[in-house]
């Protein structure tokens, strides 16, 4: 059984956006302690991982494709997407370092934890959008 | 995005090869049908290796399959 890559990326982006929104909602709801942040992190991380596994299984069962798993075009698009994801992480961390110089608030574990966790989500969203863009517009 | 200047005759060559489908061509080359479609539409420039293999499938020279304009 083979996975339809383009279809998978679109559904995965939907799931990522959904879990990111859920994470923001939970964080705003209980914007108080590091303890809450850890429990939110585990809820979101475990829920997201399970959802991705279910999505892969569902697509493997329902999609009939004769295509090969990963060819040169897929690899090229994937490498460009990883590059954009990496640049977004580097950009946000650099911004954070500069902001931390001027504001002590960024050294608080609770704030730092949430910003870094959000960075991972943002990088993943940028990565998926890059892939969808190149699959549609060509590379 | 910069417009591709690599033209190709893959559609015509497939037609001349007993109406070979994109899927059949993809299977022979070991790539996905979407990749063949993208090459044919000028949305993706294949690697040199894939370009040579494509020409080999049709028993043509590389310059008869792809033209740089």
N, CA and C atoms of all chains as a GROMACS GRO file, in nm:
protein
  624
    1UNK      N    1   0.083  -0.120   0.000
    1UNK     CA    2   0.000   0.000   0.000
    1UNK      C    3   0.087   0.125   0.000
    2UNK      N    4   0.045   0.224  -0.078
    2UNK     CA    5   0.123   0.348  -0.089
    2UNK      C    6   0.038   0.469  -0.053
    3UNK      N    7   0.106   0.572  -0.006
    3UNK     CA    8   0.037   0.691   0.043
    3UNK      C    9   0.034   0.798  -0.065
    4UNK      N   10  -0.085   0.857  -0.087
    4UNK     CA   11  -0.096   0.971  -0.179
    4UNK      C   12  -0.045   1.095  -0.106
    5UNK      N   13   0.076   1.136  -0.143
    5UNK     CA   14   0.148   1.241  -0.070
    5UNK      C   15   0.074   1.375  -0.066
    6UNK      N   16   0.025   1.419  -0.183
    6UNK     CA   17  -0.041   1.550  -0.189
    6UNK      C   18  -0.165   1.554  -0.100
    7UNK      N   19  -0.240   1.446  -0.104
    7UNK     CA   20  -0.362   1.436  -0.024
    7UNK      C   21  -0.325   1.438   0.125
    8UNK      N   22  -0.223   1.361   0.160
    8UNK     CA   23  -0.179   1.350   0.298
    8UNK      C   24  -0.137   1.486   0.354
    9UNK      N   25  -0.061   1.562   0.274
    9UNK     CA   26  -0.010   1.693   0.320
    9UNK      C   27  -0.127   1.788   0.348
   10UNK      N   28  -0.228   1.786   0.262
   10UNK     CA   29  -0.344   1.875   0.281
   10UNK      C   30  -0.418   1.841   0.410
   11UNK      N   31  -0.443   1.712   0.434
   11UNK     CA   32  -0.513   1.671   0.556
   11UNK      C   33  -0.428   1.698   0.679
   12UNK      N   34  -0.297   1.675   0.665
   12UNK     CA   35  -0.205   1.697   0.776
   12UNK      C   36  -0.202   1.844   0.816
   13UNK      N   37  -0.205   1.933   0.714
   13UNK     CA   38  -0.207   2.077   0.742
   13UNK      C   39  -0.335   2.114   0.818
   14UNK      N   40  -0.447   2.056   0.774
   14UNK     CA   41  -0.574   2.080   0.843
   14UNK      C   42  -0.567   2.039   0.989
   15UNK      N   43  -0.512   1.919   1.012
   15UNK     CA   44  -0.499   1.868   1.150
   15UNK      C   45  -0.407   1.958   1.234
   16UNK      N   46  -0.295   2.000   1.173
   16UNK     CA   47  -0.199   2.085   1.244
   16UNK      C   48  -0.264   2.217   1.285
   17UNK      N   49  -0.338   2.278   1.192
   17UNK     CA   50  -0.406   2.404   1.222
   17UNK      C   51  -0.509   2.386   1.333
   18UNK      N   52  -0.580   2.274   1.326
   18UNK     CA   53  -0.682   2.243   1.427
   18UNK      C   54  -0.620   2.229   1.566
   19UNK      N   55  -0.510   2.153   1.574
   19UNK     CA   56  -0.445   2.132   1.704
   19UNK      C   57  -0.376   2.259   1.754
   20UNK      N   58  -0.327   2.341   1.661
   20UNK     CA   59  -0.264   2.468   1.702
   20UNK      C   60  -0.370   2.560   1.762
   21UNK      N   61  -0.487   2.564   1.698
   21UNK     CA   62  -0.597   2.646   1.749
   21UNK      C   63  -0.642   2.594   1.887
   22UNK      N   64  -0.648   2.462   1.900
   22UNK     CA   65  -0.687   2.398   2.027
   22UNK      C   66  -0.586   2.433   2.136
   23UNK      N   67  -0.457   2.429   2.099
   23UNK     CA   68  -0.349   2.461   2.193
   23UNK      C   69  -0.358   2.607   2.239
   24UNK      N   70  -0.382   2.698   2.143
   24UNK     CA   71  -0.395   2.841   2.178
   24UNK      C   72  -0.515   2.862   2.270
   25UNK      N   73  -0.625   2.794   2.238
   25UNK     CA   74  -0.747   2.806   2.319
   25UNK      C   75  -0.720   2.760   2.463
   26UNK      N   76  -0.656   2.643   2.478
   26UNK     CA   77  -0.626   2.589   2.612
   26UNK      C   78  -0.531   2.680   2.690
   27UNK      N   79  -0.432   2.734   2.618
   27UNK     CA   80  -0.333   2.820   2.684
   27UNK      C   81  -0.397   2.949   2.733
   28UNK      N   82  -0.483   3.008   2.651
   28UNK     CA   83  -0.551   3.132   2.691
   28UNK      C   84  -0.646   3.105   2.809
   29UNK      N   85  -0.711   2.990   2.804
   29UNK     CA   86  -0.806   2.951   2.910
   29UNK      C   87  -0.737   2.942   3.046
   30UNK      N   88  -0.616   2.882   3.047
   30UNK     CA   89  -0.548   2.862   3.176
   30UNK      C   90  -0.412   2.929   3.175
   31UNK      N   91  -0.412   3.057   3.144
   31UNK     CA   92  -0.288   3.132   3.135
   31UNK      C   93  -0.236   3.164   3.276
   32UNK      N   94  -0.177   3.065   3.340
   32UNK     CA   95  -0.133   3.091   3.477
   32UNK      C   96   0.001   3.028   3.512
   33UNK      N   97   0.008   2.893   3.506
   33UNK     CA   98   0.128   2.831   3.563
   33UNK      C   99   0.200   2.739   3.465
   34UNK      N  100   0.324   2.705   3.500
   34UNK     CA  101   0.403   2.612   3.420
   34UNK      C  102   0.340   2.473   3.424
   35UNK      N  103   0.282   2.439   3.541
   35UNK     CA  104   0.218   2.307   3.557
   35UNK      C  105   0.109   2.287   3.452
   36UNK      N  106   0.026   2.391   3.434
   36UNK     CA  107  -0.079   2.384   3.332
   36UNK      C  108  -0.019   2.369   3.193
   37UNK      N  109   0.087   2.441   3.168
   37UNK     CA  110   0.151   2.437   3.037
   37UNK      C  111   0.199   2.296   3.004
   38UNK      N  112   0.256   2.227   3.104
   38UNK     CA  113   0.305   2.090   3.081
   38UNK      C  114   0.189   1.996   3.049
   39UNK      N  115   0.079   2.010   3.123
   39UNK     CA  116  -0.035   1.921   3.096
   39UNK      C  117  -0.097   1.951   2.959
   40UNK      N  118  -0.101   2.080   2.921
   40UNK     CA  119  -0.152   2.117   2.788
   40UNK      C  120  -0.061   2.059   2.680
   41UNK      N  121   0.070   2.070   2.704
   41UNK     CA  122   0.169   2.019   2.608
   41UNK      C  123   0.146   1.870   2.582
   42UNK      N  124   0.129   1.793   2.691
   42UNK     CA  125   0.110   1.648   2.674
   42UNK      C  126  -0.023   1.617   2.605
   43UNK      N  127  -0.128   1.691   2.643
   43UNK     CA  128  -0.258   1.669   2.578
   43UNK      C  129  -0.249   1.692   2.428
   44UNK      N  130  -0.190   1.806   2.391
   44UNK     CA  131  -0.182   1.843   2.249
   44UNK      C  132  -0.086   1.751   2.174
   45UNK      N  133   0.032   1.727   2.232
   45UNK     CA  134   0.134   1.645   2.163
   45UNK      C  135   0.084   1.502   2.142
   46UNK      N  136   0.027   1.442   2.245
   46UNK     CA  137  -0.022   1.303   2.234
   46UNK      C  138  -0.141   1.297   2.137
   47UNK      N  139  -0.234   1.392   2.152
   47UNK     CA  140  -0.352   1.396   2.064
   47UNK      C  141  -0.311   1.413   1.918
   48UNK      N  142  -0.214   1.501   1.894
   48UNK     CA  143  -0.168   1.528   1.757
   48UNK      C  144  -0.101   1.404   1.697
   49UNK      N  145  -0.016   1.340   1.777
   49UNK     CA  146   0.056   1.220   1.728
   49UNK      C  147  -0.044   1.109   1.692
   50UNK      N  148  -0.140   1.086   1.781
   50UNK     CA  149  -0.240   0.981   1.755
   50UNK      C  150  -0.321   1.016   1.629
   51UNK      N  151  -0.359   1.143   1.614
   51UNK     CA  152  -0.437   1.186   1.497
   51UNK      C  153  -0.359   1.162   1.368
   52UNK      N  154  -0.229   1.192   1.369
   52UNK     CA  155  -0.147   1.174   1.248
   52UNK      C  156  -0.139   1.024   1.213
   53UNK      N  157  -0.122   0.939   1.316
   53UNK     CA  158  -0.116   0.794   1.291
   53UNK      C  159  -0.248   0.746   1.230
   54UNK      N  160  -0.360   0.793   1.286
   54UNK     CA  161  -0.492   0.754   1.235
   54UNK      C  162  -0.512   0.803   1.091
   55UNK      N  163  -0.465   0.925   1.064
   55UNK     CA  164  -0.477   0.982   0.929
   55UNK      C  165  -0.401   0.897   0.827
   56UNK      N  166  -0.279   0.858   0.862
   56UNK     CA  167  -0.198   0.776   0.771
   56UNK      C  168  -0.268   0.643   0.746
   57UNK      N  169  -0.316   0.579   0.852
   57UNK     CA  170  -0.385   0.450   0.836
   57UNK      C  171  -0.509   0.464   0.749
   58UNK      N  172  -0.588   0.569   0.774
   58UNK     CA  173  -0.710   0.594   0.698
   58UNK      C  174  -0.681   0.615   0.550
   59UNK      N  175  -0.577   0.694   0.522
   59UNK     CA  176  -0.542   0.721   0.382
   59UNK      C  177  -0.487   0.596   0.313
   60UNK      N  178  -0.412   0.516   0.388
   60UNK     CA  179  -0.359   0.392   0.330
   60UNK      C  180  -0.470   0.296   0.294
   61UNK      N  181  -0.575   0.293   0.377
   61UNK     CA  182  -0.687   0.201   0.353
   61UNK      C  183  -0.776   0.252   0.239
   62UNK      N  184  -0.804   0.384   0.239
   62UNK     CA  185  -0.903   0.436   0.144
   62UNK      C  186  -0.847   0.476   0.007
   63UNK      N  187  -0.718   0.510   0.000
   63UNK     CA  188  -0.662   0.558  -0.128
   63UNK      C  189  -0.603   0.443  -0.207
   64UNK      N  190  -0.647   0.436  -0.332
   64UNK     CA  191  -0.588   0.336  -0.422
   64UNK      C  192  -0.498   0.409  -0.519
   65UNK      N  193  -0.370   0.386  -0.509
   65UNK     CA  194  -0.277   0.452  -0.600
   65UNK      C  195  -0.168   0.354  -0.645
   66UNK      N  196  -0.130   0.368  -0.771
   66UNK     CA  197  -0.022   0.283  -0.824
   66UNK      C  198   0.111   0.356  -0.820
   67UNK      N  199   0.105   0.481  -0.771
   67UNK     CA  200   0.226   0.561  -0.772
   67UNK      C  201   0.330   0.509  -0.674
   68UNK      N  202   0.454   0.547  -0.703
   68UNK     CA  203   0.562   0.507  -0.613
   68UNK      C  204   0.560   0.599  -0.491
   69UNK      N  205   0.623   0.555  -0.386
   69UNK     CA  206   0.619   0.626  -0.258
   69UNK      C  207   0.678   0.768  -0.265
   70UNK      N  208   0.797   0.780  -0.319
   70UNK     CA  209   0.867   0.909  -0.318
   70UNK      C  210   0.962   0.916  -0.437
   71UNK      N  211   0.936   1.009  -0.529
   71UNK     CA  212   1.029   1.020  -0.642
   71UNK      C  213   1.110   1.149  -0.632
   72UNK      N  214   1.186   1.180  -0.739
   72UNK     CA  215   1.279   1.295  -0.731
   72UNK      C  216   1.208   1.428  -0.711
   73UNK      N  217   1.088   1.442  -0.771
   73UNK     CA  218   1.013   1.567  -0.756
   73UNK      C  219   0.964   1.582  -0.612
   74UNK      N  220   0.914   1.473  -0.555
   74UNK     CA  221   0.870   1.475  -0.415
   74UNK      C  222   0.986   1.514  -0.323
   75UNK      N  223   1.102   1.453  -0.349
   75UNK     CA  224   1.220   1.479  -0.265
   75UNK      C  225   1.262   1.625  -0.273
   76UNK      N  226   1.258   1.680  -0.396
   76UNK     CA  227   1.297   1.820  -0.416
   76UNK      C  228   1.201   1.914  -0.341
   77UNK      N  229   1.072   1.886  -0.356
   77UNK     CA  230   0.971   1.969  -0.289
   77UNK      C  231   0.987   1.957  -0.137
   78UNK      N  232   1.010   1.834  -0.091
   78UNK     CA  233   1.028   1.809   0.052
   78UNK      C  234   1.149   1.885   0.107
   79UNK      N  235   1.258   1.885   0.030
   79UNK     CA  236   1.379   1.954   0.080
   79UNK      C  237   1.357   2.105   0.087
   80UNK      N  238   1.284   2.160  -0.010
   80UNK     CA  239   1.254   2.304  -0.006
   80UNK      C  240   1.162   2.336   0.111
   81UNK      N  241   1.067   2.245   0.138
   81UNK     CA  242   0.974   2.266   0.250
   81UNK      C  243   1.049   2.260   0.383
   82UNK      N  244   1.142   2.163   0.398
   82UNK     CA  245   1.221   2.153   0.522
   82UNK      C  246   1.306   2.278   0.540
   83UNK      N  247   1.361   2.328   0.429
   83UNK     CA  248   1.444   2.450   0.434
   83UNK      C  249   1.362   2.567   0.487
   84UNK      N  250   1.240   2.586   0.433
   84UNK     CA  251   1.155   2.696   0.479
   84UNK      C  252   1.116   2.679   0.625
   85UNK      N  253   1.086   2.554   0.664
   85UNK     CA  254   1.053   2.527   0.804
   85UNK      C  255   1.170   2.561   0.895
   86UNK      N  256   1.290   2.523   0.853
   86UNK     CA  257   1.411   2.550   0.931
   86UNK      C  258   1.435   2.701   0.943
   87UNK      N  259   1.420   2.773   0.829
   87UNK     CA  260   1.440   2.918   0.831
   87UNK      C  261   1.341   2.986   0.926
   88UNK      N  262   1.217   2.935   0.929
   88UNK     CA  263   1.119   2.998   1.018
   88UNK      C  264   1.157   2.976   1.164
   89UNK      N  265   1.209   2.857   1.198
   89UNK     CA  266   1.252   2.831   1.336
   89UNK      C  267   1.370   2.924   1.371
   90UNK      N  268   1.467   2.932   1.281
   90UNK     CA  269   1.584   3.017   1.305
   90UNK      C  270   1.540   3.163   1.321
   91UNK      N  271   1.449   3.207   1.234
   91UNK     CA  272   1.400   3.345   1.240
   91UNK      C  273   1.332   3.376   1.372
   92UNK      N  274   1.244   3.287   1.415
   92UNK     CA  275   1.170   3.312   1.539
   92UNK      C  276   1.265   3.309   1.660
   93UNK      N  277   1.359   3.215   1.661
   93UNK     CA  278   1.454   3.206   1.773
   93UNK      C  279   1.544   3.331   1.778
   94UNK      N  280   1.585   3.378   1.662
   94UNK     CA  281   1.665   3.502   1.658
   94UNK      C  282   1.586   3.620   1.712
   95UNK      N  283   1.461   3.627   1.672
   95UNK     CA  284   1.372   3.734   1.720
   95UNK      C  285   1.359   3.726   1.872
   96UNK      N  286   1.344   3.603   1.920
   96UNK     CA  287   1.329   3.578   2.064
   96UNK      C  288   1.454   3.623   2.141
   97UNK      N  289   1.570   3.594   2.084
   97UNK     CA  290   1.698   3.633   2.149
   97UNK      C  291   1.705   3.786   2.160
   98UNK      N  292   1.668   3.853   2.050
   98UNK     CA  293   1.672   4.000   2.051
   98UNK      C  294   1.572   4.057   2.152
   99UNK      N  295   1.450   4.000   2.152
   99UNK     CA  296   1.348   4.047   2.246
   99UNK      C  297   1.389   4.022   2.390
  100UNK      N  298   1.455   3.906   2.413
  100UNK     CA  299   1.497   3.871   2.549
  100UNK      C  300   1.600   3.969   2.604
  101UNK      N  301   1.675   4.032   2.515
  101UNK     CA  302   1.775   4.130   2.558
  101UNK      C  303   1.709   4.254   2.619
  102UNK      N  304   1.591   4.285   2.568
  102UNK     CA  305   1.525   4.409   2.611
  102UNK      C  306   1.412   4.387   2.711
  103UNK      N  307   1.371   4.261   2.727
  103UNK     CA  308   1.259   4.238   2.817
  103UNK      C  309   1.281   4.109   2.897
  104UNK      N  310   1.288   4.123   3.029
  104UNK     CA  311   1.312   4.008   3.118
  104UNK      C  312   1.198   3.905   3.115
  105UNK      N  313   1.081   3.950   3.074
  105UNK     CA  314   0.963   3.862   3.075
  105UNK      C  315   0.986   3.735   2.991
  106UNK      N  316   1.068   3.748   2.888
  106UNK     CA  317   1.090   3.634   2.798
  106UNK      C  318   1.173   3.523   2.864
  107UNK      N  319   1.236   3.553   2.977
  107UNK     CA  320   1.314   3.451   3.046
  107UNK      C  321   1.226   3.364   3.136
  108UNK      N  322   1.103   3.404   3.156
  108UNK     CA  323   1.012   3.324   3.239
  108UNK      C  324   0.983   3.192   3.168
  109UNK      N  325   1.000   3.080   3.240
  109UNK     CA  326   0.983   2.949   3.174
  109UNK      C  327   0.848   2.932   3.105
  110UNK      N  328   0.742   2.980   3.169
  110UNK     CA  329   0.608   2.962   3.114
  110UNK      C  330   0.593   3.030   2.977
  111UNK      N  331   0.644   3.153   2.967
  111UNK     CA  332   0.635   3.230   2.841
  111UNK      C  333   0.724   3.164   2.734
  112UNK      N  334   0.847   3.134   2.775
  112UNK     CA  335   0.945   3.076   2.683
  112UNK      C  336   0.894   2.942   2.628
  113UNK      N  337   0.839   2.860   2.718
  113UNK     CA  338   0.786   2.730   2.682
  113UNK      C  339   0.678   2.744   2.574
  114UNK      N  340   0.584   2.835   2.597
  114UNK     CA  341   0.473   2.853   2.501
  114UNK      C  342   0.521   2.907   2.367
  115UNK      N  343   0.617   2.999   2.372
  115UNK     CA  344   0.668   3.055   2.245
  115UNK      C  345   0.740   2.946   2.165
  116UNK      N  346   0.822   2.866   2.233
  116UNK     CA  347   0.897   2.760   2.161
  116UNK      C  348   0.803   2.652   2.107
  117UNK      N  349   0.702   2.618   2.184
  117UNK     CA  350   0.605   2.517   2.139
  117UNK      C  351   0.528   2.570   2.017
  118UNK      N  352   0.491   2.697   2.022
  118UNK     CA  353   0.421   2.758   1.908
  118UNK      C  354   0.512   2.764   1.785
  119UNK      N  355   0.641   2.786   1.809
  119UNK     CA  356   0.738   2.792   1.699
  119UNK      C  357   0.738   2.661   1.619
  120UNK      N  358   0.731   2.549   1.691
  120UNK     CA  359   0.729   2.418   1.624
  120UNK      C  360   0.605   2.406   1.535
  121UNK      N  361   0.491   2.450   1.587
  121UNK     CA  362   0.367   2.446   1.509
  121UNK      C  363   0.379   2.534   1.385
  122UNK      N  364   0.428   2.657   1.406
  122UNK     CA  365   0.439   2.753   1.295
  122UNK      C  366   0.533   2.697   1.187
  123UNK      N  367   0.646   2.640   1.229
  123UNK     CA  368   0.742   2.584   1.133
  123UNK      C  369   0.678   2.471   1.053
  124UNK      N  370   0.601   2.388   1.122
  124UNK     CA  371   0.536   2.276   1.053
  124UNK      C  372   0.430   2.325   0.955
  125UNK      N  373   0.357   2.429   0.994
  125UNK     CA  374   0.254   2.486   0.905
  125UNK      C  375   0.321   2.545   0.780
  126UNK      N  376   0.431   2.618   0.800
  126UNK     CA  377   0.504   2.678   0.687
  126UNK      C  378   0.556   2.568   0.594
  127UNK      N  379   0.605   2.460   0.654
  127UNK     CA  380   0.656   2.346   0.576
  127UNK      C  381   0.546   2.286   0.488
  128UNK      N  382   0.428   2.265   0.547
  128UNK     CA  383   0.317   2.205   0.471
  128UNK      C  384   0.268   2.299   0.361
  129UNK      N  385   0.258   2.430   0.393
  129UNK     CA  386   0.212   2.527   0.293
  129UNK      C  387   0.310   2.532   0.176
  130UNK      N  388   0.439   2.525   0.207
  130UNK     CA  389   0.541   2.525   0.100
  130UNK      C  390   0.520   2.406   0.007
  131UNK      N  391   0.497   2.290   0.067
  131UNK     CA  392   0.477   2.168  -0.014
  131UNK      C  393   0.354   2.182  -0.104
  132UNK      N  394   0.243   2.228  -0.045
  132UNK     CA  395   0.119   2.243  -0.123
  132UNK      C  396   0.141   2.343  -0.237
  133UNK      N  397   0.213   2.453  -0.205
  133UNK     CA  398   0.241   2.556  -0.306
  133UNK      C  399   0.318   2.496  -0.425
  134UNK      N  400   0.425   2.423  -0.395
  134UNK     CA  401   0.507   2.368  -0.504
  134UNK      C  402   0.436   2.257  -0.580
  135UNK      N  403   0.352   2.179  -0.512
  135UNK     CA  404   0.277   2.075  -0.583
  135UNK      C  405   0.178   2.137  -0.681
  136UNK      N  406   0.119   2.252  -0.642
  136UNK     CA  407   0.020   2.315  -0.729
  136UNK      C  408   0.081   2.402  -0.838
  137UNK      N  409   0.180   2.480  -0.801
  137UNK     CA  410   0.236   2.578  -0.896
  137UNK      C  411   0.351   2.523  -0.979
  138UNK      N  412   0.408   2.413  -0.934
  138UNK     CA  413   0.523   2.356  -1.006
  138UNK      C  414   0.654   2.403  -0.947
  139UNK      N  415   0.760   2.327  -0.976
  139UNK     CA  416   0.890   2.359  -0.918
  139UNK      C  417   0.998   2.364  -1.026
  140UNK      N  418   0.700   3.332  -1.024
  140UNK     CA  419   0.796   3.226  -1.060
  140UNK      C  420   0.844   3.244  -1.204
  141UNK      N  421   0.974   3.224  -1.225
  141UNK     CA  422   1.030   3.238  -1.360
  141UNK      C  423   0.975   3.128  -1.451
  142UNK      N  424   0.930   3.170  -1.569
  142UNK     CA  425   0.868   3.074  -1.660
  142UNK      C  426   0.973   2.979  -1.716
  143UNK      N  427   0.935   2.852  -1.723
  143UNK     CA  428   1.029   2.751  -1.770
  143UNK      C  429   1.059   2.770  -1.919
  144UNK      N  430   1.186   2.751  -1.952
  144UNK     CA  431   1.224   2.765  -2.093
  144UNK      C  432   1.253   2.627  -2.154
  145UNK      N  433   1.221   2.523  -2.078
  145UNK     CA  434   1.244   2.387  -2.125
  145UNK      C  435   1.114   2.332  -2.186
  146UNK      N  436   1.118   2.315  -2.316
  146UNK     CA  437   0.999   2.261  -2.385
  146UNK      C  438   1.020   2.112  -2.406
  147UNK      N  439   0.909   2.040  -2.424
  147UNK     CA  440   0.923   1.895  -2.446
  147UNK      C  441   0.816   1.843  -2.542
  148UNK      N  442   0.846   1.725  -2.596
  148UNK     CA  443   0.753   1.660  -2.691
  148UNK      C  444   0.694   1.531  -2.632
  149UNK      N  445   0.688   1.523  -2.502
  149UNK     CA  446   0.647   1.397  -2.440
  149UNK      C  447   0.505   1.356  -2.481
  150UNK      N  448   0.415   1.454  -2.485
  150UNK     CA  449   0.276   1.422  -2.523
  150UNK      C  450   0.272   1.357  -2.663
  151UNK      N  451   0.345   1.419  -2.756
  151UNK     CA  452   0.349   1.370  -2.894
  151UNK      C  453   0.415   1.230  -2.900
  152UNK      N  454   0.523   1.215  -2.824
  152UNK     CA  455   0.595   1.087  -2.824
  152UNK      C  456   0.510   0.976  -2.762
  153UNK      N  457   0.433   1.011  -2.659
  153UNK     CA  458   0.343   0.911  -2.599
  153UNK      C  459   0.237   0.870  -2.698
  154UNK      N  460   0.185   0.968  -2.772
  154UNK     CA  461   0.082   0.942  -2.873
  154UNK      C  462   0.136   0.848  -2.980
  155UNK      N  463   0.262   0.872  -3.020
  155UNK     CA  464   0.323   0.788  -3.124
  155UNK      C  465   0.361   0.649  -3.073
  156UNK      N  466   0.365   0.634  -2.942
  156UNK     CA  467   0.397   0.502  -2.884
  156UNK      C  468   0.268   0.431  -2.841
  157UNK      N  469   0.179   0.413  -2.933
  157UNK     CA  470   0.050   0.344  -2.909
  157UNK      C  471  -0.029   0.408  -2.796
  158UNK      N  472  -0.035   0.540  -2.795
  158UNK     CA  473  -0.111   0.614  -2.693
  158UNK      C  474  -0.074   0.569  -2.552
  159UNK      N  475   0.055   0.566  -2.527
  159UNK     CA  476   0.102   0.528  -2.393
  159UNK      C  477   0.046   0.626  -2.289
  160UNK      N  478  -0.007   0.572  -2.180
  160UNK     CA  479  -0.063   0.662  -2.078
  160UNK      C  480   0.049   0.718  -1.990
  161UNK      N  481   0.016   0.824  -1.918
  161UNK     CA  482   0.114   0.884  -1.826
  161UNK      C  483   0.154   0.783  -1.718
  162UNK      N  484   0.055   0.704  -1.676
  162UNK     CA  485   0.081   0.605  -1.571
  162UNK      C  486   0.178   0.497  -1.619
  163UNK      N  487   0.158   0.453  -1.745
  163UNK     CA  488   0.248   0.351  -1.803
  163UNK      C  489   0.391   0.405  -1.811
  164UNK      N  490   0.402   0.530  -1.856
  164UNK     CA  491   0.534   0.593  -1.868
  164UNK      C  492   0.597   0.608  -1.729
  165UNK      N  493   0.515   0.649  -1.635
  165UNK     CA  494   0.564   0.667  -1.497
  165UNK      C  495   0.614   0.535  -1.440
  166UNK      N  496   0.540   0.428  -1.465
  166UNK     CA  497   0.580   0.296  -1.414
  166UNK      C  498   0.714   0.251  -1.476
  167UNK      N  499   0.730   0.280  -1.604
  167UNK     CA  500   0.855   0.240  -1.671
  167UNK      C  501   0.976   0.319  -1.620
  168UNK      N  502   0.949   0.441  -1.576
  168UNK     CA  503   1.060   0.526  -1.528
  168UNK      C  504   1.078   0.522  -1.377
  169UNK      N  505   0.981   0.465  -1.308
  169UNK     CA  506   0.990   0.457  -1.162
  169UNK      C  507   0.966   0.590  -1.093
  170UNK      N  508   0.877   0.671  -1.153
  170UNK     CA  509   0.836   0.797  -1.088
  170UNK      C  510   0.684   0.798  -1.079
  171UNK      N  511   0.629   0.901  -1.015
  171UNK     CA  512   0.483   0.907  -1.001
  171UNK      C  513   0.419   0.966  -1.127
  172UNK      N  514   0.290   0.937  -1.146
  172UNK     CA  515   0.217   0.990  -1.262
  172UNK      C  516   0.214   1.144  -1.256
  173UNK      N  517   0.205   1.197  -1.134
  173UNK     CA  518   0.202   1.342  -1.115
  173UNK      C  519   0.331   1.408  -1.166
  174UNK      N  520   0.442   1.336  -1.148
  174UNK     CA  521   0.570   1.390  -1.194
  174UNK      C  522   0.573   1.396  -1.346
  175UNK      N  523   0.524   1.291  -1.412
  175UNK     CA  524   0.517   1.291  -1.559
  175UNK      C  525   0.427   1.404  -1.607
  176UNK      N  526   0.314   1.420  -1.539
  176UNK     CA  527   0.219   1.526  -1.573
  176UNK      C  528   0.286   1.664  -1.558
  177UNK      N  529   0.361   1.682  -1.449
  177UNK     CA  530   0.428   1.810  -1.425
  177UNK      C  531   0.536   1.838  -1.530
  178UNK      N  532   0.610   1.733  -1.569
  178UNK     CA  533   0.714   1.750  -1.672
  178UNK      C  534   0.648   1.791  -1.805
  179UNK      N  535   0.543   1.717  -1.839
  179UNK     CA  536   0.472   1.741  -1.965
  179UNK      C  537   0.416   1.884  -1.970
  180UNK      N  538   0.366   1.931  -1.856
  180UNK     CA  539   0.306   2.065  -1.851
  180UNK      C  540   0.412   2.175  -1.835
  181UNK      N  541   0.537   2.136  -1.824
  181UNK     CA  542   0.645   2.235  -1.810
  181UNK      C  543   0.653   2.293  -1.669
  182UNK      N  544   0.592   2.222  -1.572
  182UNK     CA  545   0.595   2.272  -1.434
  182UNK      C  546   0.712   2.217  -1.354
  183UNK      N  547   0.782   2.122  -1.412
  183UNK     CA  548   0.896   2.063  -1.342
  183UNK      C  549   1.003   2.022  -1.444
  184UNK      N  550   1.126   2.064  -1.418
  184UNK     CA  551   1.238   2.023  -1.504
  184UNK      C  552   1.304   1.902  -1.442
  185UNK      N  553   1.303   1.788  -1.512
  185UNK     CA  554   1.357   1.665  -1.451
  185UNK      C  555   1.509   1.671  -1.437
  186UNK      N  556   1.562   1.580  -1.356
  186UNK     CA  557   1.708   1.570  -1.344
  186UNK      C  558   1.761   1.518  -1.478
  187UNK      N  559   1.890   1.535  -1.497
  187UNK     CA  560   1.953   1.491  -1.622
  187UNK      C  561   1.934   1.340  -1.640
  188UNK      N  562   1.945   1.267  -1.531
  188UNK     CA  563   1.932   1.121  -1.536
  188UNK      C  564   1.791   1.080  -1.583
  189UNK      N  565   1.690   1.144  -1.525
  189UNK     CA  566   1.552   1.111  -1.564
  189UNK      C  567   1.526   1.153  -1.709
  190UNK      N  568   1.582   1.265  -1.750
  190UNK     CA  569   1.564   1.312  -1.888
  190UNK      C  570   1.623   1.210  -1.986
  191UNK      N  571   1.741   1.158  -1.956
  191UNK     CA  572   1.803   1.056  -2.043
  191UNK      C  573   1.720   0.928  -2.046
  192UNK      N  574   1.668   0.890  -1.928
  192UNK     CA  575   1.586   0.767  -1.922
  192UNK      C  576   1.457   0.784  -2.001
  193UNK      N  577   1.401   0.906  -1.996
  193UNK     CA  578   1.279   0.937  -2.072
  193UNK      C  579   1.305   0.921  -2.222
  194UNK      N  580   1.418   0.976  -2.266
  194UNK     CA  581   1.453   0.967  -2.408
  194UNK      C  582   1.474   0.821  -2.448
  195UNK      N  583   1.533   0.745  -2.357
  195UNK     CA  584   1.561   0.603  -2.383
  195UNK      C  585   1.431   0.524  -2.402
  196UNK      N  586   1.329   0.556  -2.323
  196UNK     CA  587   1.200   0.486  -2.334
  196UNK      C  588   1.142   0.502  -2.474
  197UNK      N  589   1.157   0.623  -2.530
  197UNK     CA  590   1.100   0.650  -2.663
  197UNK      C  591   1.200   0.623  -2.778
  198UNK      N  592   1.318   0.573  -2.744
  198UNK     CA  593   1.425   0.550  -2.843
  198UNK      C  594   1.456   0.677  -2.922
  199UNK      N  595   1.463   0.785  -2.851
  199UNK     CA  596   1.493   0.914  -2.915
  199UNK      C  597   1.618   0.975  -2.852
  200UNK      N  598   1.674   1.075  -2.919
  200UNK     CA  599   1.786   1.148  -2.859
  200UNK      C  600   1.727   1.249  -2.760
  201UNK      N  601   1.809   1.288  -2.663
  201UNK     CA  602   1.763   1.381  -2.560
  201UNK      C  603   1.708   1.511  -2.621
  202UNK      N  604   1.778   1.561  -2.722
  202UNK     CA  605   1.737   1.688  -2.783
  202UNK      C  606   1.607   1.676  -2.864
  203UNK      N  607   1.568   1.552  -2.894
  203UNK     CA  608   1.440   1.534  -2.963
  203UNK      C  609   1.323   1.530  -2.864
  204UNK      N  610   1.356   1.507  -2.739
  204UNK     CA  611   1.252   1.504  -2.634
  204UNK      C  612   1.241   1.642  -2.567
  205UNK      N  613   1.357   1.699  -2.533
  205UNK     CA  614   1.358   1.830  -2.467
  205UNK      C  615   1.429   1.934  -2.554
  206UNK      N  616   1.372   2.054  -2.554
  206UNK     CA  617   1.437   2.165  -2.625
  206UNK      C  618   1.448   2.284  -2.529
  207UNK      N  619   1.566   2.342  -2.526
  207UNK     CA  620   1.587   2.460  -2.443
  207UNK      C  621   1.567   2.585  -2.528
  208UNK      N  622   1.468   2.666  -2.490
  208UNK     CA  623   1.439   2.788  -2.568
  208UNK      C  624   1.454   2.912  -2.482
   0.00000   0.00000   0.00000
